[in-house]
Amino acid sequence: MATVKKCLFPAAGYGTRFLPATKSMPKEMLPIVTKPLIQYGVEEAMEAGIVDMAIVTGRGKRALEDHFDISYELEHQIAGSDKESLLDETRAVMEQCTFSYTRQVEMKGLGHAISVGGRLIGREPFAVILADDYCVTEGVGVLSQMVTLYERFGCSVVAIEEVPREETFRYGVIAGEEEESGVIRITNMVEKPAPEAAPSNLAIIGRYVLTPEIFDILDDTPPGKNGEIQITDALLTQARRGGVIGCKFQGTRFDCGSVGGFIDATNYTFEKTQSE
C-alpha cells in the first residue's frame, strides 16, 4: 500500500468573513500570534511525515508563495540581530519541504479545488488540510492520527467531531457504524443539512486522507449544494463502497474561518505560549 507523501492545501477562497482584512491578504496568512495559519498546517503535515506540499491558490494569493521563500532584503536587514532567530521555524520548514502551486481559476467548491490540485498530486494517496481549521493536540497531531488509520484500513479517512445539532447546516455531516472507539465506517454523509434533516451531529472538519480514485469520482460528480462540486458528494460515492473511515480525533479544533473562532485560537495560543 502506497504511503501518504503529499499534502494538498486548497487556498483559493476569498475569506469574505474577514473583510476588509482579506481584501489584499489571503485568509491563510492571518496570524495566530506570530505564525500564519498556513504554516501551522504545513507543520502539522510535517509531523505526519509529509514534506511535499501542494497549494491551490487564486488571484491575490501571492503572499502564500512569498512566505515560503527567501526574503533577501528583510533577511539582510535583520542578519546578526536578535530578530534573526524569529525566522528559524520558517527556515526549517523551507529547508525540509518542497512547495508546488497551481491556480483555481474559478471558485466552484472544495471538490473542484481538490480536483484542480490533482495535477500536483498524481495517482497516489494524499492528505488535505484546510488551513482555517486550526487543530491543536497534547500529543500526536490530528493528521498523524488519520495517516495511522489510513495505514490500517487502506481507504479514505475524514476527521470528524461532534457539533451542536443546530450548527449542522455549516458542515458535511456523516452517519455510520462504529467499528471501534473513535473509528466509524461511514455509510452516509450530507452536505450542510438543516438540523432536522442531519443524519447525526458528527461533522467533517478540514482534514482528509484521500485515495487517488477520488479524482475519477470528482470528474463524474455533478454540482451539488450551492451549484458547487462538493467533496462530500464524491466521498459519499466512496462510502457506499465501504471506502471511507471517520476519525474522531483527539485534540481541539478552532474554526478560524470565523472571527470568533480566530480570536479564540489566538487567545488559546498566546496563553499557551506565555505558560511555556
N, C-alpha and C positions, 0 to 999 in steps of 0.2 A: 504494500500500500504506500502510495506517494506521501511524503511528508509535506507539511504546510511551510512554504518558504517565502511566500509573498503576502503582503497586506495591502488592501485597497482602501483608499480614503476618498469617498465621494465628498467633494468640497466645492461644488459649483453653485450652491444655493445663495440667495440674495441676503439672508439674515435680516428680513424686514422687521422682525420684532425688536431689533436693536438700533433702528434708525433714530437719529441721524449718524450714530457712531459708525455704522456699517455702510454708509454711503460710498466711502472710498477705501474701507478696510475690510478684509474678509472676516466673517464672524469667527472662523477657525483661528484667527490671530488675536482674538480677545484674550487678555492675560488673566490667568488665575494667579494672583500675587505678581510674580515676575516672569512666569513662563506662559507662552501661548497655549491654548487648548490643543493645537495640532501637535505640539512637542510632547505633551503628556500622552497623547495617543500613540505616537511613534515609540516612546519609551515603553509603553505597555506591550506593544508588538515585539520590541526587542527582548523584553523579559520572557516572552513566549518562544524565543529562539528565531525570530524572523528579522532579517536585515534588508530585504528588498521591499521598498515602499513604493507603491504606485498611487499617484494622486490625480483624481479627476477634477480639473479646475474649470473656471469660466472667465468671462470678461471681468477685469478689475481684481484678479486674484494673484497678480504678480508677486505680492508680498510673501506668499507661501513659498515660492521658489527662492526668493531672496533670503528668506530666513535660514534655509538650509544651504547657504553658500557663504563664501568668504566676503566680508565687507572690508575691503582693503583700507579705505580712508578711516573708518571707525577703529579698526584694529591697530592701525598705525598710531592713532591719537592716544589710545589707552595702553599701548605697549609699555611694559615696565612699571605701570601704576598698580595700585591696589584694586582697580576696577577690572584688570585683565582677567582675573580668576572668575569673574561673573559669567564669562563665556565658556568656561570649561565644560559644562554639561552639554551645551550645544555643539561644541567642537567634537566631543566624544561621539555624539550621535552622527555627525557628518563623517567622521573617520570610519565608523563601523558599518554604516548603512549606504546603500545606493538609492537614489531617488529618480523616478521617471514620472513624466507628466503627459496628460492628454486633456483636451478640452471637450466639455459637453456643450455643444453649440446651442441646443435648445433645452429648456428645463421641462422634461417630460416625466419626472418622478424618479424615485430611488432605483426602481428596477431598470429604468433606462440608463441611469448613471452607472450602475454596475455593468450593464451590457456594454456601454462605451468603454469602460475600464478593461474589458476583456482583451483588447488589443495589447495591453501591457501585461496581462496575466498569462495568457496562453492556456493550454489544456492541462491544468493541474489544480489541485485543491488550493484554496486561498482564504485568507481572513478578510473581514470587512470591519472597519471601525468608523463610526460616526463620531467625529471629534467633539461635537457638542453634548454628547453623553459622556460626562466625566466620571470615571469609576475609580474608587479607592478601596483598598483592602488592607487588612492587617498582615496578610501573608501572601500567598500566591495570587497573582493578578487574574482578573476576570478572563482575559483571552487565554492565558495559560491553562486555566481550568477547562476551557472549552476545547483547546487543542488536545488535551488529555482525553476528553470524551471522544473526539474525532478519531484518535488513535485506537480507542477501544471499539467503537461501533462502525467506523468506516463510512459515515454518512454525514450529511449536513447537520450543523449544530447551531441553534439560536439561543441567545441569552434571554431569559425571561425573569420577571419579578411580579409580585402581587402589587396591584394598584387599586385605589378606591374605585369601586364599580362605577361611580358617577364620572370617572375620568377615562373610561374605556374608549370613548369617541376620539381620543388623541393617539391611539396605538393600534398596531396589529395585535389581535387577541387570539389565544390558542385554546384548544381543548385536546385532551389526550389521556393516556393511561400511564400512571407512574410505574416505572419498571424497578426503580429503587429510590432511595431517598434523594430527592433533588434532581432526578433524571426522569423525564417524561417523553414517551413515544407519542409524538403529535399526530392526531387524526383529523384535526380541523383547525382552520385559522380564518379570521375575518378581519378585513382592514377597517379600522376606525368605526366599530359598531356603536350604535346607540346603547346606553346601559341596559335597556330592557331586551336587546337583541344579542348581547355579548354572550359567547359560549362559556365564559369564565371571567375571572378578574386577573388572569395571568397574561401579562403584556410582554410583547417582544421589545427589547431595547436595542440600542445601536451597536451590537456586537454579533457577528456571524462568522461561522466557518462553513464554507460552501464547496461542494464538489463541482467539477467543471461542467457537468451536464446542465447546470443551472443556466449556462449561456444558451444552449439549444432551446431550453424551456422558455427563456425570456424572449427569444426570437419568435416564438409561437404564442406569446401571451398578449392578448388584446388589451387596449387601455381599459382601466377599471375605475376605481373611485377617483373623482375629480378629473377624469379624462387622462390620467397618468398611468404609466406602466408600473404596476406595483410589485415589489419583490415578494410581498405576502401572497399574491396570486400565484406566482411562479413556485414559491415554496409549498403552497398547498398541493400543487401537482406532484411534487416530490413526496409530500407527506402521505398522500393517498397510496403511494407505493411503499409506505413504511420507511421512507428515507430521510426523516427529519427528527432529531432529538432536541428537546428543550432542556436547557441547563439553568436550574435555579441557583444562580451563582452566589458565592459567599462574598459579601462586600456591600458597598454603598454607591448608588448612582445619583449624580446630580444632573438634572436637566438644564444644561447651560444654554439651551436654545431659548429658554425663558429668562426674563430679567430676574425673577425671584430665585430661580434655581442657580443662576450665575452668582448672585450675591451670597446665597447660602454656601456655595462651593468656595468662594473667595474667603469668607469668614472662617470656614472649617480649615482650609489650607493654611491661612495666616496663623490661626490659633495653634495648629499642629506644629508649624514652623517655629513659633515662639517657644513652644514647650520642649523642643529638641535641643 
